Amino acid sequence: MVRIVLVCAAGLSTGLLVEAIKKAASKRGLDISVEAVGVERLETKINNADVVLLGPQIRFREEEIKKIAKVPVAAIDPMTYGTINGEKVLEQALSLCKANE
């Protein structure tokens, strides 16, 4: 199972994206866990993640978050995020996990 944590400013705007990622994973028969959290709650979730993806509104904190994470961290492309492209975000998460193996 791949455990994905999506991080945004308050954990609310990523809710639709979480559902889109789950749908994309289901179509591919993948076993994943995906959760959205606000940046202030990240430290409570980071140890249970395989990959952390950041919403565009907090991408400026990427380097800071990489310092505390023991897993891959990357920002989601603003267009991908804005169009709620679950397939593309899922592919980004899987690629980061594979590169980290």
LUMVOKOL-554528 format. One record per atom (N, C-alpha, C, O): residue in one letter; x, y, z. Coordinates in steps of 0.001 Angstrom, whole numbers, always signed. Layout:
N
+---------+---------+---------+---------+
| residuo |       u |       v |       w |
+---------+---------+---------+---------+
|       A |       X |       Y |       Z |
...
+---------+---------+---------+---------+
//
This chain:
101
+---------+---------+---------+---------+
| residuo |       u |       v |       w |
+---------+---------+---------+---------+
|       M |    +843 |   -1186 |      +0 |
|       M |      +0 |      +0 |      +0 |
|       M |    +883 |   +1244 |      +0 |
|       M |   +1845 |   +1344 |    +762 |
|       V |    +540 |   +2173 |    -858 |
|       V |   +1233 |   +3461 |    -906 |
|       V |    +419 |   +4460 |     -95 |
|       V |    -779 |   +4634 |    -317 |
|       R |   +1087 |   +5107 |    +844 |
|       R |    +417 |   +6090 |   +1711 |
|       R |    +827 |   +7493 |   +1283 |
|       R |   +1993 |   +7878 |   +1376 |
|       I |    -167 |   +8246 |    +811 |
|       I |     +56 |   +9592 |    +278 |
|       I |    -563 |  +10613 |   +1220 |
|       I |   -1718 |  +10477 |   +1624 |
|       V |    +207 |  +11630 |   +1563 |
|       V |    -325 |  +12742 |   +2349 |
|       V |    -258 |  +13992 |   +1478 |
|       V |    +807 |  +14375 |    +993 |
|       L |   -1415 |  +14616 |   +1291 |
|       L |   -1507 |  +15884 |    +566 |
|       L |   -1578 |  +17003 |   +1587 |
|       L |   -2341 |  +16921 |   +2550 |
|       V |    -802 |  +18031 |   +1388 |
|       V |    -747 |  +19128 |   +2349 |
|       V |   -1139 |  +20434 |   +1663 |
|       V |    -628 |  +20772 |    +596 |
|       C |   -2053 |  +21156 |   +2298 |
|       C |   -2408 |  +22488 |   +1801 |
|       C |   -2437 |  +23431 |   +2996 |
|       C |   -2088 |  +23037 |   +4109 |
|       A |   -2842 |  +24640 |   +2775 |
|       A |   -2810 |  +25639 |   +3841 |
|       A |   -3656 |  +25224 |   +5040 |
|       A |   -3211 |  +25348 |   +6181 |
|       A |   -4865 |  +24734 |   +4798 |
|       A |   -5740 |  +24365 |   +5910 |
|       A |   -6250 |  +22933 |   +5829 |
|       A |   -6943 |  +22486 |   +6743 |
|       G |   -5933 |  +22204 |   +4776 |
|       G |   -6387 |  +20829 |   +4643 |
|       G |   -7758 |  +20694 |   +4015 |
|       G |   -8300 |  +19591 |   +3951 |
|       L |   -8332 |  +21794 |   +3550 |
|       L |   -9682 |  +21761 |   +2998 |
|       L |   -9702 |  +21696 |   +1476 |
|       L |  -10490 |  +20950 |    +895 |
|       S |   -8854 |  +22461 |    +840 |
|       S |   -8915 |  +22558 |    -623 |
|       S |   -8485 |  +21279 |   -1327 |
|       S |   -8771 |  +21108 |   -2512 |
|       T |   -7819 |  +20394 |    -639 |
|       T |   -7364 |  +19155 |   -1264 |
|       T |   -8403 |  +18044 |   -1199 |
|       T |   -8176 |  +16965 |   -1749 |
|       G |   -9526 |  +18275 |    -548 |
|       G |  -10550 |  +17238 |    -406 |
|       G |  -11024 |  +16652 |   -1724 |
|       G |  -11140 |  +15433 |   -1849 |
|       L |  -11298 |  +17495 |   -2708 |
|       L |  -11730 |  +17002 |   -4019 |
|       L |  -10615 |  +16228 |   -4709 |
|       L |  -10867 |  +15235 |   -5391 |
|       L |   -9393 |  +16684 |   -4531 |
|       L |   -8258 |  +16001 |   -5142 |
|       L |   -8053 |  +14620 |   -4523 |
|       L |   -7703 |  +13675 |   -5229 |
|       V |   -8265 |  +14495 |   -3229 |
|       V |   -8171 |  +13192 |   -2563 |
|       V |   -9117 |  +12202 |   -3235 |
|       V |   -8723 |  +11081 |   -3556 |
|       E |  -10354 |  +12615 |   -3445 |
|       E |  -11337 |  +11732 |   -4080 |
|       E |  -10936 |  +11385 |   -5507 |
|       E |  -11119 |  +10246 |   -5937 |
|       A |  -10395 |  +12343 |   -6244 |
|       A |   -9958 |  +12089 |   -7619 |
|       A |   -8790 |  +11103 |   -7654 |
|       A |   -8717 |  +10266 |   -8554 |
|       I |   -7892 |  +11195 |   -6699 |
|       I |   -6759 |  +10260 |   -6620 |
|       I |   -7259 |   +8864 |   -6287 |
|       I |   -6822 |   +7886 |   -6893 |
|       K |   -8168 |   +8764 |   -5332 |
|       K |   -8734 |   +7456 |   -4972 |
|       K |   -9420 |   +6810 |   -6172 |
|       K |   -9281 |   +5608 |   -6402 |
|       K |  -10153 |   +7603 |   -6927 |
|       K |  -10848 |   +7098 |   -8115 |
|       K |   -9839 |   +6601 |   -9152 |
|       K |  -10028 |   +5537 |   -9742 |
|       A |   -8776 |   +7362 |   -9374 |
|       A |   -7739 |   +6975 |  -10332 |
|       A |   -7052 |   +5682 |   -9893 |
|       A |   -6774 |   +4814 |  -10720 |
|       A |   -6782 |   +5555 |   -8606 |
|       A |   -6136 |   +4347 |   -8085 |
|       A |   -7055 |   +3141 |   -8219 |
|       A |   -6609 |   +2049 |   -8572 |
|       S |   -8330 |   +3339 |   -7939 |
|       S |   -9305 |   +2257 |   -8053 |
|       S |   -9383 |   +1743 |   -9488 |
|       S |   -9446 |    +535 |   -9713 |
|       K |   -9378 |   +2647 |  -10447 |
|       K |   -9411 |   +2257 |  -11863 |
|       K |   -8202 |   +1407 |  -12239 |
|       K |   -8282 |    +550 |  -13118 |
|       R |   -7086 |   +1655 |  -11564 |
|       R |   -5848 |    +925 |  -11857 |
|       R |   -5654 |    -278 |  -10950 |
|       R |   -4666 |   -1002 |  -11075 |
|       G |   -6593 |    -492 |  -10036 |
|       G |   -6496 |   -1621 |   -9114 |
|       G |   -5384 |   -1473 |   -8093 |
|       G |   -4817 |   -2469 |   -7643 |
|       L |   -5067 |    -248 |   -7726 |
|       L |   -3980 |     +18 |   -6783 |
|       L |   -4505 |    +177 |   -5364 |
|       L |   -5578 |    +738 |   -5140 |
|       D |   -3741 |    -318 |   -4425 |
|       D |   -4070 |    -187 |   -3010 |
|       D |   -3315 |   +1020 |   -2460 |
|       D |   -2099 |    +971 |   -2272 |
|       I |   -4043 |   +2094 |   -2209 |
|       I |   -3418 |   +3309 |   -1690 |
|       I |   -4212 |   +3850 |    -515 |
|       I |   -5375 |   +3504 |    -304 |
|       S |   -3554 |   +4696 |    +228 |
|       S |   -4196 |   +5493 |   +1271 |
|       S |   -3820 |   +6929 |    +949 |
|       S |   -2652 |   +7232 |    +706 |
|       V |   -4801 |   +7806 |    +948 |
|       V |   -4511 |   +9215 |    +667 |
|       V |   -5293 |  +10081 |   +1642 |
|       V |   -6486 |   +9878 |   +1867 |
|       E |   -4593 |  +11045 |   +2209 |
|       E |   -5188 |  +11902 |   +3232 |
|       E |   -4747 |  +13340 |   +3007 |
|       E |   -3607 |  +13603 |   +2626 |
|       A |   -5661 |  +14259 |   +3247 |
|       A |   -5354 |  +15688 |   +3146 |
|       A |   -5232 |  +16276 |   +4540 |
|       A |   -6061 |  +16009 |   +5410 |
|       V |   -4198 |  +17075 |   +4749 |
|       V |   -4008 |  +17739 |   +6040 |
|       V |   -3562 |  +19175 |   +5816 |
|       V |   -2986 |  +19514 |   +4782 |
|       G |   -3837 |  +19996 |   +6794 |
|       G |   -3309 |  +21348 |   +6792 |
|       G |   -1852 |  +21305 |   +7201 |
|       G |   -1434 |  +20397 |   +7918 |
|       V |   -1085 |  +22266 |   +6758 |
|       V |    +348 |  +22274 |   +7031 |
|       V |    +643 |  +22243 |   +8532 |
|       V |   +1667 |  +21703 |   +8949 |
|       E |    -241 |  +22814 |   +9340 |
|       E |     -15 |  +22822 |  +10792 |
|       E |    -148 |  +21430 |  +11405 |
|       E |    +332 |  +21207 |  +12516 |
|       R |    -791 |  +20488 |  +10707 |
|       R |    -954 |  +19119 |  +11216 |
|       R |      -3 |  +18132 |  +10547 |
|       R |     -47 |  +16940 |  +10851 |
|       L |    +835 |  +18593 |   +9664 |
|       L |   +1701 |  +17698 |   +8909 |
|       L |   +2563 |  +16819 |   +9795 |
|       L |   +2700 |  +15624 |   +9532 |
|       E |   +3141 |  +17380 |  +10829 |
|       E |   +4050 |  +16603 |  +11676 |
|       E |   +3368 |  +15417 |  +12335 |
|       E |   +4038 |  +14447 |  +12691 |
|       T |   +2048 |  +15469 |  +12507 |
|       T |   +1332 |  +14331 |  +13098 |
|       T |   +1087 |  +13230 |  +12073 |
|       T |    +754 |  +12107 |  +12452 |
|       K |   +1240 |  +13521 |  +10798 |
|       K |    +955 |  +12554 |   +9732 |
|       K |   +2181 |  +12109 |   +8950 |
|       K |   +2145 |  +11081 |   +8274 |
|       I |   +3249 |  +12859 |   +9032 |
|       I |   +4394 |  +12635 |   +8147 |
|       I |   +5057 |  +11271 |   +8352 |
|       I |   +5574 |  +10690 |   +7398 |
|       N |   +5047 |  +10760 |   +9570 |
|       N |   +5696 |   +9477 |   +9832 |
|       N |   +4911 |   +8291 |   +9291 |
|       N |   +5443 |   +7184 |   +9205 |
|       N |   +3657 |   +8509 |   +8927 |
|       N |   +2834 |   +7436 |   +8371 |
|       N |   +2706 |   +7545 |   +6860 |
|       N |   +1845 |   +6895 |   +6268 |
|       A |   +3538 |   +8347 |   +6233 |
|       A |   +3432 |   +8582 |   +4790 |
|       A |   +4585 |   +7929 |   +4036 |
|       A |   +5686 |   +7766 |   +4561 |
|       D |   +4300 |   +7560 |   +2788 |
|       D |   +5345 |   +7119 |   +1865 |
|       D |   +5782 |   +8269 |    +967 |
|       D |   +6894 |   +8276 |    +437 |
|       V |   +4888 |   +9238 |    +805 |
|       V |   +5174 |  +10410 |     -21 |
|       V |   +4306 |  +11566 |    +471 |
|       V |   +3162 |  +11368 |    +882 |
|       V |   +4864 |  +12771 |    +423 |
|       V |   +4137 |  +13982 |    +817 |
|       V |   +4097 |  +14909 |    -393 |
|       V |   +5129 |  +15259 |    -966 |
|       L |   +2876 |  +15299 |    -765 |
|       L |   +2697 |  +16219 |   -1887 |
|       L |   +2089 |  +17514 |   -1381 |
|       L |   +1146 |  +17508 |    -590 |
|       L |   +2640 |  +18618 |   -1847 |
|       L |   +2233 |  +19935 |   -1365 |
|       L |   +1347 |  +20654 |   -2372 |
|       L |   +1623 |  +20662 |   -3572 |
|       G |    +287 |  +21252 |   -1865 |
|       G |    -551 |  +22105 |   -2700 |
|       G |    +245 |  +23327 |   -3122 |
|       G |   +1161 |  +23745 |   -2414 |
|       P |     -94 |  +23907 |   -4272 |
|       P |    +657 |  +25059 |   -4786 |
|       P |    +750 |  +26229 |   -3810 |
|       P |   +1733 |  +26970 |   -3821 |
|       Q |    -265 |  +26399 |   -2970 |
|       Q |    -279 |  +27543 |   -2063 |
|       Q |    +770 |  +27444 |    -956 |
|       Q |   +1056 |  +28438 |    -289 |
|       I |   +1347 |  +26257 |    -751 |
|       I |   +2408 |  +26133 |    +262 |
|       I |   +3707 |  +25591 |    -320 |
|       I |   +4585 |  +25165 |    +431 |
|       R |   +3845 |  +25599 |   -1621 |
|       R |   +5068 |  +25061 |   -2226 |
|       R |   +6313 |  +25814 |   -1782 |
|       R |   +7419 |  +25277 |   -1843 |
|       F |   +6141 |  +27052 |   -1336 |
|       F |   +7289 |  +27830 |    -847 |
|       F |   +7900 |  +27202 |    +407 |
|       F |   +9013 |  +27561 |    +793 |
|       R |   +7188 |  +26270 |   +1046 |
|       R |   +7701 |  +25599 |   +2251 |
|       R |   +8317 |  +24233 |   +1946 |
|       R |   +8637 |  +23479 |   +2865 |
|       E |   +8482 |  +23915 |    +674 |
|       E |   +8969 |  +22593 |    +275 |
|       E |  +10310 |  +22234 |    +924 |
|       E |  +10448 |  +21143 |   +1477 |
|       E |  +11280 |  +23115 |    +867 |
|       E |  +12604 |  +22810 |   +1434 |
|       E |  +12527 |  +22605 |   +2943 |
|       E |  +13184 |  +21717 |   +3487 |
|       E |  +11740 |  +23411 |   +3606 |
|       E |  +11546 |  +23278 |   +5057 |
|       E |  +10943 |  +21912 |   +5397 |
|       E |  +11383 |  +21257 |   +6341 |
|       I |   +9952 |  +21490 |   +4642 |
|       I |   +9279 |  +20215 |   +4897 |
|       I |  +10196 |  +19049 |   +4561 |
|       I |  +10169 |  +18029 |   +5250 |
|       K |  +10999 |  +19178 |   +3525 |
|       K |  +11951 |  +18118 |   +3176 |
|       K |  +12920 |  +17844 |   +4320 |
|       K |  +13363 |  +16709 |   +4494 |
|       K |  +13251 |  +18860 |   +5097 |
|       K |  +14189 |  +18690 |   +6209 |
|       K |  +13617 |  +17823 |   +7325 |
|       K |  +14371 |  +17155 |   +8033 |
|       I |  +12300 |  +17822 |   +7492 |
|       I |  +11704 |  +17026 |   +8573 |
|       I |  +11135 |  +15697 |   +8082 |
|       I |  +10823 |  +14820 |   +8887 |
|       A |  +11001 |  +15546 |   +6781 |
|       A |  +10415 |  +14326 |   +6217 |
|       A |  +11497 |  +13288 |   +5947 |
|       A |  +12621 |  +13616 |   +5568 |
|       K |  +11130 |  +12041 |   +6149 |
|       K |  +12023 |  +10938 |   +5810 |
|       K |  +11536 |  +10250 |   +4538 |
|       K |  +11957 |   +9141 |   +4211 |
|       V |  +10648 |  +10931 |   +3836 |
|       V |  +10045 |  +10406 |   +2610 |
|       V |  +10122 |  +11489 |   +1532 |
|       V |  +10388 |  +12651 |   +1839 |
|       P |   +9890 |  +11112 |    +275 |
|       P |   +9909 |  +12128 |    -785 |
|       P |   +8843 |  +13206 |    -570 |
|       P |   +7728 |  +12923 |    -131 |
|       V |   +9213 |  +14434 |    -887 |
|       V |   +8315 |  +15593 |    -783 |
|       V |   +8406 |  +16346 |   -2104 |
|       V |   +9499 |  +16586 |   -2616 |
|       A |   +7252 |  +16716 |   -2654 |
|       A |   +7238 |  +17498 |   -3892 |
|       A |   +5973 |  +18338 |   -3946 |
|       A |   +4958 |  +18008 |   -3333 |
|       A |   +6057 |  +19424 |   -4689 |
|       A |   +4890 |  +20284 |   -4899 |
|       A |   +4102 |  +19781 |   -6103 |
|       A |   +4674 |  +19300 |   -7081 |
|       I |   +2795 |  +19898 |   -6015 |
|       I |   +1912 |  +19551 |   -7124 |
|       I |   +1869 |  +20743 |   -8080 |
|       I |   +1748 |  +21889 |   -7649 |
|       D |   +1969 |  +20464 |   -9363 |
|       D |   +1878 |  +21498 |  -10381 |
|       D |    +558 |  +22257 |  -10238 |
|       D |    -493 |  +21632 |  -10100 |
|       P |    +590 |  +23592 |  -10268 |
|       P |    -640 |  +24374 |  -10088 |
|       P |   -1765 |  +24021 |  -11065 |
|       P |   -2928 |  +23995 |  -10665 |
|       M |   -1450 |  +23750 |  -12328 |
|       M |   -2483 |  +23399 |  -13304 |
|       M |   -3099 |  +22035 |  -12962 |
|       M |   -4314 |  +21858 |  -13047 |
|       T |   -2263 |  +21093 |  -12583 |
|       T |   -2748 |  +19768 |  -12198 |
|       T |   -3647 |  +19871 |  -10982 |
|       T |   -4704 |  +19244 |  -10923 |
|       Y |   -3225 |  +20660 |  -10022 |
|       Y |   -3999 |  +20872 |   -8798 |
|       Y |   -5321 |  +21566 |   -9113 |
|       Y |   -6380 |  +21146 |   -8645 |
|       G |   -5250 |  +22613 |   -9897 |
|       G |   -6431 |  +23411 |  -10212 |
|       G |   -7481 |  +22668 |  -11017 |
|       G |   -8674 |  +22952 |  -10904 |
|       T |   -7036 |  +21710 |  -11836 |
|       T |   -7976 |  +20930 |  -12639 |
|       T |   -8367 |  +19622 |  -11956 |
|       T |   -9087 |  +18802 |  -12527 |
|       I |   -7888 |  +19440 |  -10740 |
|       I |   -8189 |  +18249 |   -9929 |
|       I |   -7899 |  +16972 |  -10727 |
|       I |   -8745 |  +16083 |  -10831 |
|       N |   -6704 |  +16902 |  -11280 |
|       N |   -6283 |  +15772 |  -12098 |
|       N |   -5702 |  +14678 |  -11201 |
|       N |   -4491 |  +14603 |  -10993 |
|       G |   -6585 |  +13838 |  -10679 |
|       G |   -6177 |  +12780 |   -9761 |
|       G |   -5211 |  +11796 |  -10377 |
|       G |   -4303 |  +11316 |   -9697 |
|       E |   -5386 |  +11482 |  -11648 |
|       E |   -4501 |  +10539 |  -12332 |
|       E |   -3066 |  +11069 |  -12366 |
|       E |   -2121 |  +10329 |  -12094 |
|       K |   -2912 |  +12320 |  -12694 |
|       K |   -1571 |  +12910 |  -12792 |
|       K |    -905 |  +13013 |  -11413 |
|       K |    +297 |  +12775 |  -11288 |
|       V |   -1670 |  +13363 |  -10390 |
|       V |   -1107 |  +13451 |   -9038 |
|       V |    -742 |  +12056 |   -8537 |
|       V |    +293 |  +11879 |   -7895 |
|       L |   -1584 |  +11070 |   -8825 |
|       L |   -1270 |   +9688 |   -8449 |
|       L |     +26 |   +9252 |   -9117 |
|       L |    +883 |   +8653 |   -8468 |
|       E |    +176 |   +9540 |  -10388 |
|       E |   +1395 |   +9170 |  -11105 |
|       E |   +2621 |   +9858 |  -10498 |
|       E |   +3684 |   +9247 |  -10393 |
|       Q |   +2478 |  +11111 |  -10104 |
|       Q |   +3576 |  +11826 |   -9455 |
|       Q |   +3965 |  +11124 |   -8156 |
|       Q |   +5148 |  +10913 |   -7889 |
|       A |   +2975 |  +10766 |   -7357 |
|       A |   +3240 |  +10094 |   -6077 |
|       A |   +3925 |   +8749 |   -6299 |
|       A |   +4898 |   +8431 |   -5616 |
|       L |   +3429 |   +7964 |   -7240 |
|       L |   +4013 |   +6648 |   -7509 |
|       L |   +5439 |   +6772 |   -8028 |
|       L |   +6305 |   +5981 |   -7655 |
|       S |   +5688 |   +7750 |   -8880 |
|       S |   +7042 |   +7969 |   -9408 |
|       S |   +8016 |   +8349 |   -8300 |
|       S |   +9152 |   +7875 |   -8274 |
|       L |   +7568 |   +9203 |   -7387 |
|       L |   +8423 |   +9598 |   -6263 |
|       L |   +8735 |   +8407 |   -5367 |
|       L |   +9865 |   +8254 |   -4904 |
|       C |   +7739 |   +7569 |   -5122 |
|       C |   +7959 |   +6380 |   -4290 |
|       C |   +8937 |   +5428 |   -4960 |
|       C |   +9845 |   +4903 |   -4315 |
|       K |   +8750 |   +5207 |   -6254 |
|       K |   +9624 |   +4297 |   -6991 |
|       K |  +11063 |   +4807 |   -6998 |
|       K |  +11998 |   +4023 |   -6839 |
|       A |  +11244 |   +6092 |   -7178 |
|       A |  +12587 |   +6681 |   -7194 |
|       A |  +13256 |   +6592 |   -5832 |
|       A |  +14482 |   +6644 |   -5733 |
|       N |  +12455 |   +6460 |   -4783 |
|       N |  +12972 |   +6427 |   -3414 |
|       N |  +13269 |   +5005 |   -2940 |
|       N |  +13803 |   +4824 |   -1846 |
|       E |  +12934 |   +4004 |   -3735 |
|       E |  +13135 |   +2605 |   -3315 |
|       E |  +14593 |   +2246 |   -3218 |
|       E |  +14928 |   +1112 |   -2879 |
+---------+---------+---------+---------+
//
